[in-house]
Amino acid sequence: MHAGVLIVDDALEIRAASDRFLHDFGCTFADIEGIELTELVAASDRRTLVSLDRAFSQASITRIDLGALLEVGEVQHLARLLIERRGARWHAFVECIDGPNNLVFELVQDARRWSTVLESSSEGLLFLDVEARITDHNARALELLDLRSGRGVLVGEEALIMAQLPALLADEVYAGLLACVDATLTGTNHAAALELHGRKLEFDGRPLFMPTRGLTGYVIALRDVTDRHQAEAARLASQREAIAHQAAVITAQQAAIRALSAPRIPITKHLSVVPLVGEIDRERMAEITHELLEGLARAGTRAVILDITGVPQLDEGAIAGLLGASRALRMIGVRALLTGVSPNMAQLLASSDFSTRELEVRATLEDAIASIVRKS
């Protein structure tokens, strides 16, 4: 017989063992007599321990067939464990399947490799059958779900296996996640972003199909992207701060340029020259006028020369601004003269509503100064 045999009583304590079992595990009967069958299962094989505990808790169970990692002392074997009820005792048949060229062993090894991949994944993974019952999961899924019982105690993995996921997510806290699960259970791929327990998660749910069997279940992946969201938020905040700083710098530079492009140069106690440089429009002329009114009033100036030699061109808004400045200056008793008019500007002024009665024009700065000196 290729399988070892153990005789186990109702307390699951070992009462007899075949020579094949003792040979395979390199032990004597004294080494295992009276110990519980479950103590032969390696501590690392938690799933077998859970399965045995669940099976033996059912009064009607008479047969258990599963793969298990068994160990006696320092000897370990991957084995098929077939347990049957025969009369008043349990008979456990132990067939070691970790020998060379054993197909069953290769399949189990593949399953164990899959378990390693499952547990090492940074994503929380849940596998469901067609009735939405959890058939497999990893520890990361438990961590992200943070499922708790009515007493606030964390739900362990043994409570999740074969439990219906929608029923576990009945609490309002999981409303967003439950909606994603329900969308996946319709048989279509579903991806969404959601928030759970203060963490940002990405949900990816997919139905599983086999060519000959059709729908066989569902797989759900949960990715924690909180750190990525925080980094992106920090980047955007830094970007907004940099843009705001740049805007403040530009505003300050523009103010400085405007101040420099229209300086007030005193010639005498009662005469000042204001050379205008750069583009002039109605808005900028209003700002210059405001500054001039305050400065000239404080200085007691009686005449001001607006020199536009440094202005490349004028438009209707600039002309209106110059006329408005002249009117405002007259109201505080300041005479205004305009110099630096180019031939192109002269044509534009002549074709507009510009009036030399409102704003005197002189050919040069020297002419304007001489005119003011003569009248004074």
C-alpha positions in Angstrom: 0.0 0.0 0.0 1.4 3.4 -1.0 -0.4 5.4 1.7 0.3 5.4 5.4 -2.6 4.9 7.8 -3.5 6.5 11.1 -6.3 5.3 13.4 -7.9 8.2 15.2 -10.6 8.2 17.9 -13.5 10.7 18.4 -11.2 13.0 20.3 -9.0 13.0 17.1 -6.1 11.5 19.1 -3.9 9.0 17.2 -4.3 5.4 18.5 -2.5 3.4 15.8 -0.2 4.0 12.8 0.9 1.8 9.9 4.6 1.0 9.2 4.4 2.9 6.0 3.5 6.1 7.8 6.3 5.6 10.4 8.7 4.9 7.6 7.7 7.9 5.5 8.1 10.3 8.5 11.1 8.6 10.1 9.4 8.3 13.5 8.2 5.7 15.9 4.7 5.2 17.1 5.7 6.5 20.5 6.5 9.9 18.8 2.9 10.3 17.7 0.8 8.2 20.0 -2.0 10.2 21.7 -1.4 13.5 20.0 -4.2 15.1 18.0 -4.3 14.6 14.2 -4.3 18.3 13.6 -1.0 18.6 15.5 0.6 16.8 12.5 -0.4 19.7 10.2 2.5 22.2 9.8 1.8 25.6 11.5 2.4 27.3 8.2 -0.5 25.4 6.5 -3.2 27.5 8.0 -5.8 26.7 5.4 -5.7 23.0 6.1 -6.1 23.7 9.8 -9.1 25.9 9.1 -10.6 23.3 6.8 -10.1 20.4 9.3 -11.6 22.5 12.1 -14.7 23.4 10.0 -15.1 19.8 8.8 -14.9 18.1 12.2 -17.4 20.7 13.6 -20.1 19.2 11.3 -21.8 16.2 12.9 -22.8 14.7 9.5 -19.3 14.7 8.0 -17.9 11.2 7.2 -15.2 11.9 4.6 -12.6 14.6 4.2 -10.2 14.8 1.3 -7.6 17.5 1.0 -3.9 18.3 0.5 -1.9 19.1 3.6 1.7 19.8 4.7 2.4 17.3 7.5 5.4 17.2 9.8 6.7 15.0 12.5 9.8 16.3 14.2 12.0 17.7 11.5 10.5 15.7 8.7 7.9 17.4 6.4 5.9 15.9 3.6 3.3 17.4 1.3 0.6 14.8 1.3 -2.9 13.9 0.3 -4.9 13.4 3.4 -8.0 11.3 3.1 -10.0 10.8 6.3 -13.0 8.5 6.5 -15.3 7.4 9.3 -15.2 3.6 9.7 -17.3 2.4 12.6 -16.2 4.0 15.9 -12.9 5.3 14.6 -11.5 7.6 11.9 -9.1 6.2 9.4 -6.6 8.8 8.0 -4.8 7.7 4.8 -1.7 9.7 4.2 -0.1 9.6 0.7 3.1 11.6 0.4 2.9 13.4 -3.0 6.2 15.3 -2.9 8.2 12.6 -4.7 9.8 13.2 -8.1 7.7 13.3 -11.3 4.4 13.4 -9.3 1.8 15.3 -11.2 -0.3 15.9 -8.1 2.7 17.3 -6.3 3.4 19.7 -9.2 -0.2 20.9 -9.1 0.0 21.5 -5.4 3.4 23.3 -5.8 1.8 25.5 -8.4 -1.0 26.3 -5.9 1.6 27.1 -3.3 3.5 29.4 -5.7 0.2 31.1 -6.4 -0.4 31.5 -2.7 3.0 33.2 -2.4 2.2 35.6 -5.2 -1.2 36.3 -3.6 0.2 37.1 -0.2 3.1 39.2 -1.6 0.9 41.4 -3.7 0.6 45.0 -2.6 -3.0 45.0 -3.8 -5.9 43.6 -1.7 -7.2 40.6 -3.7 -10.6 38.9 -3.3 -11.8 35.9 -5.3 -15.5 35.2 -5.4 -17.6 32.3 -6.8 -20.7 32.9 -8.9 -22.8 33.4 -5.8 -20.4 36.2 -4.6 -18.9 34.0 -1.8 -15.3 34.6 -1.0 -13.2 31.6 -2.1 -9.7 33.1 -1.6 -8.1 36.4 -0.5 -4.9 37.8 0.8 -3.9 39.5 4.1 -3.7 42.9 2.3 -7.5 42.7 1.5 -8.3 42.1 5.1 -6.1 45.1 6.1 -7.8 47.5 3.6 -11.3 46.3 4.3 -10.9 46.5 8.1 -14.0 44.4 8.6 -15.2 44.3 12.2 -17.9 42.4 14.0 -20.8 44.0 15.8 -18.6 44.1 18.9 -15.8 46.0 17.0 -13.5 43.0 16.8 -11.6 42.5 13.6 -13.0 39.7 11.4 -10.4 37.0 10.8 -9.7 35.2 7.5 -11.5 32.0 8.7 -14.7 34.0 8.9 -14.3 35.2 5.4 -13.9 32.0 3.5 -17.3 31.1 1.8 -18.9 34.2 3.3 -20.9 36.4 0.9 -19.1 39.6 0.3 -22.2 41.8 -0.2 -23.5 40.7 3.2 -20.2 41.6 4.9 -20.4 45.1 3.3 -23.9 45.9 4.6 -22.7 48.7 6.9 -23.1 52.2 5.6 -19.3 52.7 5.8 -19.0 50.3 2.8 -21.7 51.9 0.7 -19.3 53.0 -2.0 -17.4 49.7 -2.1 -20.7 47.7 -2.1 -21.9 49.7 -5.2 -18.6 48.8 -7.0 -19.1 45.1 -6.0 -22.7 45.1 -7.2 -21.6 46.6 -10.5 -19.0 43.8 -10.9 -21.6 41.1 -10.1 -23.6 42.2 -13.2 -20.8 40.4 -15.2 -18.9 43.5 -16.5 -15.5 44.9 -15.7 -15.8 47.8 -13.3 -13.2 50.3 -12.2 -13.7 53.2 -9.8 -12.1 55.4 -7.2 -13.5 55.5 -3.7 -12.6 56.4 -0.1 -12.7 53.8 2.7 -11.5 54.4 6.3 -9.9 57.6 5.3 -7.8 56.0 2.6 -8.0 56.6 -1.2 -8.6 53.3 -3.0 -8.8 52.2 -6.6 -11.3 49.4 -7.2 -10.9 47.0 -10.1 -13.5 44.2 -10.4 -13.6 41.6 -13.2 -15.8 38.6 -13.9 -13.9 35.3 -14.6 -14.9 33.2 -17.6 -13.8 29.8 -18.8 -14.4 28.7 -22.5 -16.3 25.6 -21.6 -18.0 26.6 -18.3 -18.8 30.3 -18.8 -18.9 32.5 -15.7 -16.9 30.9 -12.9 -16.6 33.8 -10.4 -15.1 37.2 -9.9 -11.8 38.8 -8.9 -11.6 42.1 -7.1 -8.4 44.2 -6.6 -8.1 47.1 -4.2 -5.2 49.4 -4.5 -4.3 52.0 -1.9 -3.4 55.2 -3.7 -3.5 57.5 -0.7 0.2 58.3 -0.8 0.0 59.0 -4.5 -3.0 61.3 -4.0 -1.2 63.1 -1.2 1.9 63.5 -3.3 -0.1 64.9 -6.2 -2.0 67.3 -3.9 1.3 68.5 -2.5 2.6 68.9 -6.0 -0.4 70.9 -7.1 -0.3 73.1 -3.9 3.4 73.8 -4.6 2.6 74.6 -8.2 -0.2 76.9 -7.2 2.1 78.6 -4.7 4.7 79.0 -7.4 2.2 80.5 -9.8 0.9 82.9 -7.1 4.4 84.0 -6.3 5.2 84.5 -10.0 2.0 86.5 -10.4 3.0 88.7 -7.4 6.5 89.2 -8.9 5.0 90.1 -12.3 2.6 92.6 -10.7 5.4 94.2 -8.7 7.6 94.3 -11.8 4.8 95.9 -13.8 4.2 98.5 -11.1 8.0 99.2 -11.0 8.1 99.5 -14.8 5.1 101.8 -14.9 6.7 104.0 -12.2 10.0 104.1 -14.0 8.4 104.7 -17.4 6.7 107.8 -16.2 9.1 109.6 -13.8 8.4 113.2 -12.7 11.5 115.3 -13.3 11.5 118.8 -11.7 13.0 121.4 -13.9 12.3 124.4 -11.7 10.2 124.8 -8.6 7.0 125.2 -10.7 7.9 123.1 -13.8 8.2 119.4 -14.2 8.8 117.1 -17.2 7.2 113.6 -17.4 8.8 111.4 -20.1 6.4 108.6 -21.1 8.0 105.4 -22.3 6.4 102.2 -23.8 2.8 101.4 -24.7 0.2 103.8 -23.5 -3.5 103.0 -23.2 -6.4 104.6 -21.4 -6.0 102.6 -18.2 -2.3 103.3 -17.9 -2.8 106.9 -18.6 -5.4 107.0 -15.8 -2.8 105.5 -13.4 -0.2 108.1 -14.5 -2.6 110.9 -14.1 -3.6 109.8 -10.6 0.1 109.8 -9.5 0.8 113.1 -11.2 -2.2 114.8 -9.5 -1.0 113.8 -6.1 2.7 114.6 -6.7 2.2 117.9 -8.5 -0.3 119.2 -6.0 2.2 118.5 -3.1 5.1 120.1 -5.0 3.2 123.2 -6.0 3.9 122.7 -9.7 2.3 125.2 -12.1 3.2 123.5 -15.4 4.0 120.0 -16.6 5.4 118.8 -20.0 4.2 115.3 -21.1 6.9 114.0 -23.5 5.9 111.0 -25.6 9.1 110.6 -27.6 9.5 107.1 -26.1 6.0 106.0 -27.0 6.0 103.9 -30.2 2.4 104.5 -31.1 -0.9 106.0 -29.9 -4.5 104.7 -30.2 -7.8 106.2 -29.5 -7.7 105.1 -25.9 -4.2 106.7 -25.4 -5.4 110.0 -27.0 -8.5 110.0 -24.8 -6.2 109.3 -21.8 -3.9 112.3 -22.6 -6.9 114.6 -23.0 -8.3 113.4 -19.7 -5.0 114.0 -18.0 -4.9 117.5 -19.4 -8.4 118.3 -18.1 -7.6 116.9 -14.6 -4.4 118.9 -14.4 -6.1 122.1 -15.3 -8.6 121.6 -12.5 -5.8 121.7 -10.0 -4.2 124.7 -11.7 -1.5 122.9 -13.6 -0.8 123.8 -17.3 -0.1 120.7 -19.5 2.0 120.6 -22.7 2.6 117.7 -25.1 6.0 117.1 -26.8 7.7 114.3 -28.8 4.8 113.9 -31.3 6.1 111.9 -34.4 4.7 112.5 -37.9 2.6 109.4 -37.8 1.2 110.5 -34.4 0.5 113.9 -35.8 -1.7 112.4 -38.5 -3.5 110.3 -36.0 -4.1 113.3 -33.7 -5.3 115.4 -36.6 -7.9 112.8 -37.7 -9.2 112.3 -34.2 -11.1 114.5 -31.8 -7.8 115.8 -30.3 -7.8 119.6 -29.7 -4.8 121.7 -29.1 -7.0 124.0 -27.0 -7.3 121.2 -24.5 -3.7 120.1 -24.7 -1.0 122.4 -26.1 1.5 120.7 -28.4 5.1 121.8 -28.9 7.6 120.4 -31.4 10.4 119.8 -28.9 11.0 119.8 -25.2 13.1 123.0 -25.5 10.2 124.7 -27.3 7.8 123.7 -24.5 10.2 124.9 -21.7 10.7 128.2 -23.6 7.0 128.7 -23.9 6.4 128.2 -20.2 9.2 130.5 -19.2 7.9 133.3 -21.5 4.4 133.1 -20.0 5.7 133.0 -16.5 
